[in-house]
Structures are given as structure tokens and as C-alpha cells.
């Protein structure tokens, strides 16, 4: 995946370098980051200078989710411990953490990390072992932010399947969420009873 300054997101192949495999008009300003979900490699997040974070699924022209953060978004990353958690950092010095399983419309945490008058956040990343997020700013400083316990809650297995691994539970959680936002597949000859003419 390649994001461009004009907002396009191109899917490229290492074998065929003459043409793009697929192109989507992802944003209206430069795309700063594209990051794939750790639990489903067909789901990815993109962020841009147009103040938006979008969640995409490979093969779709429209995003599954779109969030406007009120300032250019420098980076977005999926959490390595949860299939539905991602974080983004903005030019006004804030970190936004979303959990789509908890709330599909609003962040579950917004934290001002630096003063927006003197610095802008440009990069963000989750630590794979510790419950922290590291942010970088335009002055070259790294800021470490600890995640609160409610932002790193693990999935509980269902009562009937107590021995299911955390990885499988995370995949199931994301699949359930995606089934709620995906359009149902189009079937020819099927008429919805609500719209059938009398």
C-alpha cells in the first residue's frame, strides 16, 4: 500500500511494477500513514492531513469507519494486543485512542501530550510488551504515555469455550464488529418484502 500527496491510496505488487493493482481516493490531502491490523490482514487504517482517520477493508472503495479529529493526523497505529483498538496522534498535540468494540463513533481516550503552540505530534506506536504508547514530536522528543487498565482489557472466552486462545478471541471479536458494518452481499432475484410493490 502506498499513500500519496494527493490523497490516493494505491495497492502495488512487487511482481508487476508497471501498474497499480488497485487505487482508491482515500483522502483529500496527503496520506501520512497506512497501517494493517495485526489480527486481520485485509483491514487497515489510514490517516491524512485532512483531519481524518479511515478504517478500510481490502477490495472496498468506501471506508468502513471514518473519524474526524479536528487537526491534521500525523500517524495511526493498530494495537498489538487488541483487534479493535487503534491510536492516532494529531498536529495539535493530542493522542486519540479508539476501541471500536466499545464505541464505534467516539474515542475512549483523548490525551493532550504536548503544547500545540510549540510542538506537533508526528509519530505514535504501541509497545508490544508493556502497556505504553510512545509519541514523537517535531522537536525530536519522545513522549511515553501509560495506558490505563480499561484500555488494555483482554477478551474473556465464552463459557462454552474456555480454552480458546486470545488470538482466536481477538479475530472473532473483529469479525463480529465487521459483520455489523459491512453491506450484505448483493443477490440477484432477491426482493426485500418491505419494498415489494403491492
C-alpha atoms as a printed R data frame, in Angstrom:
    type eleno elety resid chain resno       x       y       z
1   ATOM     1    CA   UNK     A     1   0.000   0.000   0.000
2   ATOM     2    CA   UNK     A     2   1.241   3.460  -0.887
3   ATOM     3    CA   UNK     A     3  -0.305   6.762   0.194
4   ATOM     4    CA   UNK     A     4   0.323   9.833  -1.956
5   ATOM     5    CA   UNK     A     5   0.345  13.594  -1.508
6   ATOM     6    CA   UNK     A     6  -2.898  13.946  -3.477
7   ATOM     7    CA   UNK     A     7  -4.763  11.576  -1.115
8   ATOM     8    CA   UNK     A     8  -4.734   8.454  -3.280
9   ATOM     9    CA   UNK     A     9  -4.097   5.021  -1.760
10  ATOM    10    CA   UNK     A    10  -2.529   2.602  -4.242
11  ATOM    11    CA   UNK     A    11  -2.206  -1.141  -3.835
12  ATOM    12    CA   UNK     A    12   1.015  -2.195  -5.519
13  ATOM    13    CA   UNK     A    13   2.502  -5.545  -6.459
14  ATOM    14    CA   UNK     A    14   6.163  -6.452  -6.122
15  ATOM    15    CA   UNK     A    15   5.863  -8.665  -9.209
16  ATOM    16    CA   UNK     A    16   4.170  -6.186 -11.552
17  ATOM    17    CA   UNK     A    17   5.595  -2.718 -11.153
18  ATOM    18    CA   UNK     A    18   4.110  -1.052 -14.242
19  ATOM    19    CA   UNK     A    19   0.540  -0.632 -12.969
20  ATOM    20    CA   UNK     A    20  -1.224  -0.362  -9.643
21  ATOM    21    CA   UNK     A    21  -3.265  -3.377  -8.609
22  ATOM    22    CA   UNK     A    22  -5.924  -1.053  -7.216
23  ATOM    23    CA   UNK     A    23  -6.392   2.640  -6.442
24  ATOM    24    CA   UNK     A    24  -8.771   4.382  -4.057
25  ATOM    25    CA   UNK     A    25  -9.345   8.102  -3.484
26  ATOM    26    CA   UNK     A    26  -8.684   7.730   0.232
27  ATOM    27    CA   UNK     A    27  -8.306  11.324   1.397
28  ATOM    28    CA   UNK     A    28  -8.366  14.912   0.140
29  ATOM    29    CA   UNK     A    29  -4.886  15.827   1.386
30  ATOM    30    CA   UNK     A    30  -1.573  13.924   1.793
31  ATOM    31    CA   UNK     A    31  -1.785  10.443   3.303
32  ATOM    32    CA   UNK     A    32   0.700  10.213   6.173
33  ATOM    33    CA   UNK     A    33   0.334   6.593   7.306
34  ATOM    34    CA   UNK     A    34  -1.263   3.302   6.329
35  ATOM    35    CA   UNK     A    35  -1.167   0.527   8.925
36  ATOM    36    CA   UNK     A    36  -2.563  -3.005   8.726
37  ATOM    37    CA   UNK     A    37  -4.444  -4.657  11.588
38  ATOM    38    CA   UNK     A    38  -2.361  -7.332  13.345
39  ATOM    39    CA   UNK     A    39  -5.287  -9.772  13.536
40  ATOM    40    CA   UNK     A    40  -6.798  -9.381  10.041
41  ATOM    41    CA   UNK     A    41  -4.511  -8.505   7.129
42  ATOM    42    CA   UNK     A    42  -7.383  -7.249   4.972
43  ATOM    43    CA   UNK     A    43  -8.219  -4.424   7.427
44  ATOM    44    CA   UNK     A    44  -6.077  -1.299   7.504
45  ATOM    45    CA   UNK     A    45  -6.200   2.267   8.828
46  ATOM    46    CA   UNK     A    46  -5.077   5.403   7.021
47  ATOM    47    CA   UNK     A    47  -4.580   8.960   8.246
48  ATOM    48    CA   UNK     A    48  -4.114  12.256   6.478
49  ATOM    49    CA   UNK     A    49  -3.666  15.978   6.654
50  ATOM    50    CA   UNK     A    50  -7.432  16.277   6.005
51  ATOM    51    CA   UNK     A    51  -8.002  15.637   9.752
52  ATOM    52    CA   UNK     A    52  -9.386  12.146   9.168
53  ATOM    53    CA   UNK     A    53  -8.632   8.570  10.144
54  ATOM    54    CA   UNK     A    54 -10.320   5.959   7.966
55  ATOM    55    CA   UNK     A    55 -10.649   2.217   8.501
56  ATOM    56    CA   UNK     A    56 -10.665   0.240   5.239
57  ATOM    57    CA   UNK     A    57 -11.124  -3.293   4.038
58  ATOM    58    CA   UNK     A    58  -9.165  -4.500   1.014
59  ATOM    59    CA   UNK     A    59 -11.347  -4.607  -2.068
60  ATOM    60    CA   UNK     A    60 -13.746  -1.852  -0.982
61  ATOM    61    CA   UNK     A    61 -13.846   1.668  -2.383
62  ATOM    62    CA   UNK     A    62 -15.521   3.190   0.672
63  ATOM    63    CA   UNK     A    63 -14.164   3.150   4.233
64  ATOM    64    CA   UNK     A    64 -15.847   1.059   6.910
65  ATOM    65    CA   UNK     A    65 -15.313   3.800   9.520
66  ATOM    66    CA   UNK     A    66 -14.280   7.444   9.319
67  ATOM    67    CA   UNK     A    67 -13.246   9.690  12.220
68  ATOM    68    CA   UNK     A    68 -12.565  13.431  12.051
69  ATOM    69    CA   UNK     A    69 -10.075  14.581  14.707
70  ATOM    70    CA   UNK     A    70 -10.097  18.362  14.178
71  ATOM    71    CA   UNK     A    71  -6.414  18.644  13.273
72  ATOM    72    CA   UNK     A    72  -4.020  17.059  10.736
73  ATOM    73    CA   UNK     A    73  -3.394  13.442  11.751
74  ATOM    74    CA   UNK     A    74   0.300  12.537  11.640
75  ATOM    75    CA   UNK     A    75   0.139   8.830  12.433
76  ATOM    76    CA   UNK     A    76  -2.220   5.952  13.177
77  ATOM    77    CA   UNK     A    77  -1.377   2.511  14.583
78  ATOM    78    CA   UNK     A    78  -3.341  -0.599  15.486
79  ATOM    79    CA   UNK     A    79  -2.730  -2.004  18.955
80  ATOM    80    CA   UNK     A    80  -0.802  -5.296  19.016
81  ATOM    81    CA   UNK     A    81  -2.934  -6.677  21.872
82  ATOM    82    CA   UNK     A    82  -6.471  -5.962  20.579
83  ATOM    83    CA   UNK     A    83  -8.057  -6.316  17.159
84  ATOM    84    CA   UNK     A    84 -10.368  -3.316  17.632
85  ATOM    85    CA   UNK     A    85  -8.061  -0.773  19.324
86  ATOM    86    CA   UNK     A    86  -6.056   1.847  17.448
87  ATOM    87    CA   UNK     A    87  -4.436   5.168  18.328
88  ATOM    88    CA   UNK     A    88  -3.770   8.322  16.342
89  ATOM    89    CA   UNK     A    89  -1.756  11.470  17.027
90  ATOM    90    CA   UNK     A    90  -2.512  14.940  15.709
91  ATOM    91    CA   UNK     A    91  -0.725  18.187  14.949
92  ATOM    92    CA   UNK     A    92  -2.457  19.883  17.891
93  ATOM    93    CA   UNK     A    93  -0.512  17.604  20.293
94  ATOM    94    CA   UNK     A    94  -3.230  15.097  21.196
95  ATOM    95    CA   UNK     A    95  -3.364  11.320  21.246
96  ATOM    96    CA   UNK     A    96  -6.701   9.653  20.479
97  ATOM    97    CA   UNK     A    97  -7.326   6.016  21.431
98  ATOM    98    CA   UNK     A    98 -10.317   4.225  19.930
99  ATOM    99    CA   UNK     A    99 -11.807   0.844  20.730
100 ATOM   100    CA   UNK     A   100 -14.357   0.028  18.054
101 ATOM   101    CA   UNK     A   101 -15.751  -2.761  20.206
102 ATOM   102    CA   UNK     A   102 -16.627  -0.261  22.960
103 ATOM   103    CA   UNK     A   103 -17.687   2.759  20.873
104 ATOM   104    CA   UNK     A   104 -17.768   2.924  17.076
105 ATOM   105    CA   UNK     A   105 -18.206   6.714  16.966
106 ATOM   106    CA   UNK     A   106 -16.040   8.365  19.622
107 ATOM   107    CA   UNK     A   107 -12.590   7.879  21.143
108 ATOM   108    CA   UNK     A   108 -12.427   6.190  24.514
109 ATOM   109    CA   UNK     A   109  -9.468   8.379  25.482
110 ATOM   110    CA   UNK     A   110  -8.121  11.764  24.347
111 ATOM   111    CA   UNK     A   111  -4.890  12.986  25.936
112 ATOM   112    CA   UNK     A   112  -3.021  16.240  25.283
113 ATOM   113    CA   UNK     A   113   0.671  15.274  25.245
114 ATOM   114    CA   UNK     A   114   2.412  18.442  24.012
115 ATOM   115    CA   UNK     A   115   1.524  22.123  23.705
116 ATOM   116    CA   UNK     A   116   0.025  22.805  20.296
117 ATOM   117    CA   UNK     A   117   1.733  26.205  20.167
118 ATOM   118    CA   UNK     A   118   5.289  24.851  20.197
119 ATOM   119    CA   UNK     A   119   5.189  21.203  19.007
120 ATOM   120    CA   UNK     A   120   3.233  18.826  16.816
121 ATOM   121    CA   UNK     A   121   2.964  15.070  17.281
122 ATOM   122    CA   UNK     A   122   4.205  13.233  14.209
123 ATOM   123    CA   UNK     A   123   4.527   9.534  15.159
124 ATOM   124    CA   UNK     A   124   2.902   7.071  17.531
125 ATOM   125    CA   UNK     A   125   3.455   3.417  18.374
126 ATOM   126    CA   UNK     A   126   2.305   0.839  20.908
127 ATOM   127    CA   UNK     A   127   4.833  -1.130  22.921
128 ATOM   128    CA   UNK     A   128   4.329  -4.823  22.209
129 ATOM   129    CA   UNK     A   129   5.018  -5.944  25.805
130 ATOM   130    CA   UNK     A   130   4.267  -3.054  28.138
131 ATOM   131    CA   UNK     A   131   1.017  -1.048  28.350
132 ATOM   132    CA   UNK     A   132   2.531   2.155  26.974
133 ATOM   133    CA   UNK     A   133   2.314   4.322  23.868
134 ATOM   134    CA   UNK     A   134   5.315   6.240  22.573
135 ATOM   135    CA   UNK     A   135   4.802   9.501  20.653
136 ATOM   136    CA   UNK     A   136   7.321  11.576  18.726
137 ATOM   137    CA   UNK     A   137   7.068  15.307  18.050
138 ATOM   138    CA   UNK     A   138   8.521  17.860  15.635
139 ATOM   139    CA   UNK     A   139  11.274  18.840  18.090
140 ATOM   140    CA   UNK     A   140  12.657  15.276  18.209
141 ATOM   141    CA   UNK     A   141  11.322  14.445  21.646
142 ATOM   142    CA   UNK     A   142   9.769  11.068  22.527
143 ATOM   143    CA   UNK     A   143   6.868  11.079  24.969
144 ATOM   144    CA   UNK     A   144   5.825   7.913  26.794
145 ATOM   145    CA   UNK     A   145   2.181   7.615  27.833
146 ATOM   146    CA   UNK     A   146   0.913   4.785  30.036
147 ATOM   147    CA   UNK     A   147  -2.389   3.197  29.040
148 ATOM   148    CA   UNK     A   148  -4.974   2.924  31.781
149 ATOM   149    CA   UNK     A   149  -6.156  -0.612  32.664
150 ATOM   150    CA   UNK     A   150  -9.531  -0.161  30.941
151 ATOM   151    CA   UNK     A   151  -7.730   0.492  27.626
152 ATOM   152    CA   UNK     A   152  -5.951  -2.866  27.703
153 ATOM   153    CA   UNK     A   153  -8.637  -5.320  28.808
154 ATOM   154    CA   UNK     A   154  -8.275  -8.770  27.249
155 ATOM   155    CA   UNK     A   155 -11.198 -10.723  25.790
156 ATOM   156    CA   UNK     A   156 -12.954 -13.153  28.061
157 ATOM   157    CA   UNK     A   157 -13.620 -16.549  26.491
158 ATOM   158    CA   UNK     A   158 -17.246 -17.694  26.220
159 ATOM   159    CA   UNK     A   159 -18.421 -20.160  28.850
160 ATOM   160    CA   UNK     A   160 -18.675 -22.985  26.321
161 ATOM   161    CA   UNK     A   161 -15.131 -22.482  25.043
162 ATOM   162    CA   UNK     A   162 -12.861 -21.696  27.977
163 ATOM   163    CA   UNK     A   163  -9.708 -22.988  26.256
164 ATOM   164    CA   UNK     A   164  -9.814 -20.644  23.254
165 ATOM   165    CA   UNK     A   165  -6.592 -18.673  22.729
166 ATOM   166    CA   UNK     A   166  -6.528 -14.878  22.965
167 ATOM   167    CA   UNK     A   167  -5.529 -14.598  19.272
168 ATOM   168    CA   UNK     A   168  -8.658 -16.506  18.208
169 ATOM   169    CA   UNK     A   169 -10.865 -14.438  20.521
170 ATOM   170    CA   UNK     A   170  -9.484 -11.214  19.014
171 ATOM   171    CA   UNK     A   171 -10.178 -12.457  15.473
172 ATOM   172    CA   UNK     A   172 -13.732 -13.427  16.473
173 ATOM   173    CA   UNK     A   173 -14.283 -10.001  18.075
174 ATOM   174    CA   UNK     A   174 -13.159  -8.152  14.940
175 ATOM   175    CA   UNK     A   175 -15.202 -10.405  12.633
176 ATOM   176    CA   UNK     A   176 -18.320  -9.762  14.703
177 ATOM   177    CA   UNK     A   177 -17.738  -5.994  14.512
178 ATOM   178    CA   UNK     A   178 -17.122  -6.107  10.758
179 ATOM   179    CA   UNK     A   179 -20.308  -8.109  10.164
180 ATOM   180    CA   UNK     A   180 -22.256  -5.173  11.639
181 ATOM   181    CA   UNK     A   181 -20.803  -2.564   9.259
182 ATOM   182    CA   UNK     A   182 -20.346  -4.500   6.029
183 ATOM   183    CA   UNK     A   183 -23.056  -4.281   3.404
184 ATOM   184    CA   UNK     A   184 -24.837  -7.604   2.903
185 ATOM   185    CA   UNK     A   185 -23.775  -9.336  -0.301
186 ATOM   186    CA   UNK     A   186 -25.963  -8.479  -3.277
187 ATOM   187    CA   UNK     A   187 -28.046 -11.392  -4.522
188 ATOM   188    CA   UNK     A   188 -29.875 -11.206  -7.842
189 ATOM   189    CA   UNK     A   189 -33.561 -12.072  -7.760
190 ATOM   190    CA   UNK     A   190 -33.945 -11.469  -4.010
191 ATOM   191    CA   UNK     A   191 -36.553  -8.833  -3.139
192 ATOM   192    CA   UNK     A   192 -36.914  -7.382   0.320
193 ATOM   193    CA   UNK     A   193 -40.528  -7.829   1.471
194 ATOM   194    CA   UNK     A   194 -40.633  -4.291   2.901
195 ATOM   195    CA   UNK     A   195 -40.105  -2.738  -0.526
196 ATOM   196    CA   UNK     A   196 -42.115  -5.140  -2.642
197 ATOM   197    CA   UNK     A   197 -44.869  -3.435  -4.644
198 ATOM   198    CA   UNK     A   198 -48.461  -4.421  -3.768
